Amino acid sequence: MTTLYQDLKDKLARLHVLEQMIVVNTLVFLFTGFLSLVLSNGRFYVLDFLSLSNDIWEVFLNPWTIITYGFLHYSLNHLFFNMLVLYILARTFANLFRPRMALKIYVLGIISGAVFFSLATSLFPGILNINGPLVGASAGVRACIIFLCVYMPDKLVGFFTLRFKLKYLGIAMVVLDLPGLLSANSGGTVAHIGGYVLGFYFAYQLQKGREIGQFLDNILDYLFNKKRPLKTAYRKKTKKDRPKPKRDQNAFTHQKQIDLILDKIGKSGYESLTQEEKDFLFRAGKK
């Protein structure tokens, strides 16, 4: 049993962070489905407790729902299509960005979707058709997509025999989503727009050398870094004991190198990269 647990743990650790989010979303869906079999109202109780209410005052009373709603799905189709896109995004982010970058965009997209949804329910009552709570990872998924479309807009992507620039994909997604504001799922569309805005702003600021998600680093360090330095008695440091420069001191230069390679991909395609540049992107994606 211990060997099986350790094997599963190791395999999970080797997944890209967005693939880990797929696992989490799937397990939550299976858990809520199991509750629906065991308890008559078990699944609905969990959904009510973790979904984002369309009453802003309930959101204030249950602040955890600003994030937890993004890991719930009403149906298998809802889950499948969100996770399919997330899997495709994981492949792209793995080659171009550090895993934590993708996680921060995803989480902030979910939070932004929640903020837009809550504001819409309080500022436009009766105008938008928002009659129930919000669930689903769509805002986080869309934040990741628009981030890529804005950060490397001229990168060519293929769809069967068609080839087009990423920026056109982003424009098409937003335009096709807007009519949803008049649909029965207008609340979901509002959350999508929140994801779009976050993804755009994150990429825009990153192009200027500023990362708006840095404040999440301490939280993520606390949640995922189990090893903590032990306290030791004070002793005078010698030249040998002086701390080595931290790796993240060169983070900005490292990102600039990635930016230059991304520009080359956007202009000439991935095939135009030298083997050294491809190896550099591969190593960067593993960090």
N, C-alpha and C positions, 0 to 999 in steps of 0.2 A: 504493500500500500504506500509506504514511504517513497519507494522508488518510482511508482506511477505518479505520485503527487509531485515529486521533484522533476520528473520528466515533463509533465504538463507545465510546471512553473517555468522551466528553462525554455520551452517552446514559446510560451506566452511572452517571455522577456525578449526573445529574438524578433518578435513581430514589430512592425512599425507602429508608432503610437496611435495612428488613425485605425490601423487594423485591430489594435487593442480596444479601441472604442467600439468597433464592430462587435467584438466578443462581449463587451459589457452590455451593449444595447440588446444583443441577442439573448444573453442570460437573463436580463430583466424581463424581456418579453416572455421567455419560457417560464420564469418564476410566476409572473402574473397569470399566465395561462394555467399553470399548475394550481394556483389558488382558486381559479374559477371552477376547477374540477372538484377540489376538496371542500371549499366553502361556497355556499350559494352566492354570497355577495363579496367574496374575498378579493377578487380582481378589481371590482369597482371601488372597494374601500381603498386599496392601494393607489388606484388612479386618482381618486378624490384627494388623497393625502399628499400626493407628489406632483399632480398636475398644476398648471398655472391658472388660477381662477380668473374669470372675466370681471370680478369685483376687485378693484384696486385695494380696497381696505382689507380684504382677505389676504392679498399678496403681502401687505405690511405685517399681518399677523403670522404669515407662513413664508418668511423670506427665502427659505431653502428651495422653494418651488421655482425660483428664478433660474435655477440650474437643473433641478431634478426633472422638470417637465421634458427637457431635451433628451432624456433617456427612456421615455415611454412612447409606445406606439399602440394605436387602437387595433390595427389589423396586420396580418402577415404581409399584404401588399404594401402597406405604408412602410413597414420595416424593411422589406426586401429592396425597394427602389432607393431608399435613403442609404442603405448599407452598400448597395452596388456602386453608387456614385462615390461613396466614401472610400471604397476599395480602389477605385480608379485614381482618386486623388492621392491615396497613400503611395501609389507607384510614382506619381509625379513629384510629390514632396520628398520622397526618399532619395531621389536623384539630385535634388536641387537645394534643399534646405535642411537645417538641423531638425530632428524630430520634435523637439520642444516648441519650435516655432509653429508647427502645424497644430499642436495641441492648444497653444494659446489662442490662435486664430479661431479654432473650433469652439473653445469654451467661451471666448468673448463674443463670438457670433450668436451663441445660444443666449447669453445675457442680453445682448443688444436686441435680439428678437423679443425677449420678454419685456424689455423696457418699452419698445414700440407698441407691443400688444397692450400693455397696461395703460399707456398714455392714450391709445386710441379708444379704449373702452371708457375712459373717464372724460376725454375731451370731445368725443363724437358719439354720444349715446343716441341710439335710434337712427343714426345715419348709416353706420356700417352694421352688417349682419353678424354680430358677435353674440351668440346666445349660449355659449358653453365654454368650458376651460380649454386650455391649449396644451397639446402634447406633440412630441416629435422632434427629431434632430435636424429638420429642414433648414432652420436659421443658421446653425453651425456649418452645415454642408454648403449652403450658398455663400457664406462668408469666405470659405476656403476657395470656392470656384472664382468668385469675383476678385479675391486677392491675387490669384494667378493671372486673371485677365488684365488687371491693372498693372501689376508688377512687371509682366513681360507681354505687353499687348501685341507685339508683332511676331510672337512665336507661332509658327505654323503647326496646325494640328490637322489630322485627317479623319474623315468619316466616310468609310467605304472608299469611293473614288474621288470624293471631294476633299479639297485642301483649303483651309481658310485660317485667318489670323485669330488669335484668342480673343482679341477685343471685340470682334463681331459676335462671338459666342456669348460674351457677357452682355452686350447690347440686346441680343435676341432674347436672352433669358429674362431680363428686366421687362422688356416690352411685352412679352408673352405672359408675364406674371401679373401685370397691372390690371387687366380685366377681372382678375380674381377678387378685386376689391368690391365688385358688385355681385359676387357669387354668394352661395350659402357658406363658403369657407373663407369669408373675408378676413377673419381673425388670423388664419394661417398665412394669408397673403401679406398682412401687415407684419407678421413675424419675419417672413421672407425678406421684406424690404429692410427690416432692422439688420438682418444678416448681410444684405448687399451693402448697406451703409458702412457697417463695421469693416467688411473686407476691403472696400474701397479706401477707407481712411487709414487702415493699417498699412496697405501697400503704398499709399501716397506718402505717409510719414516715413516709411522704411526707405523709400527712394531718396529722402532727404537726410538719411543717416540716423533717424530717430525711430526707436521701436517702442510703441505705445503699450506693449504687453510686458515690459520689464518688471512691473510691480508684482506680476504673478510668480516670478522666479522664486522668491522666498517661500511662498505658499507651496509651490511644487516641490521645492527642496525639502520642506518639512514633511510633506505627504509621502514622498517616494524615496528619500535618502534615509535608510534605516541605520546606517553606520554613523555614529556621532563621535567626535573626538573626545577622548578621555581627558579629564582634568589631571594635570601633573603639577608637581611642586615647582616653584619658580627657581630657575637657575640662570646665571648670566650667560647670554648667548655669545658663542665664539663666531669667528668668521665662517667656520664650517657649518654652523647651525643657522646662519642667516637664511630666511625663506627665499626660495627660488621665485622668480617672477611668475605670476599666475598666467595660465594659458589664455584666459579671456582678455588679457591685455592686447592681444593681437586680433580680437574678434572683429573689430571694424575693418581692418585690412583684409582679413579672411573673407568677410562678406563682400567687400569690393571686388575681390578676385572672382567670386561667384557671379556678381553683377556683370562683369565684363564677359564672362563665358555665356551668361544668359542673353546678353545683347547679341553675341555672335550666333547663338541658336536662333534668336528671333529673326535675324537677317538672312542667315544661310542654312538653317536647319541643323539638327543634331549631328547629321552625318559629316558636317564640315569641321567638327572638332578633331583636334589631334588626340592620339591615344593618351598623352599626358593630361590633357584637359578632361577627358572622359574619366580617367583614374582619379583626378582631383575631385570631380563632382561625386563620384562613387564614395570616396573617403569622407567627403563633407556630409553626405547623406547618412553615414553611419555614426556620426558623432552625436 
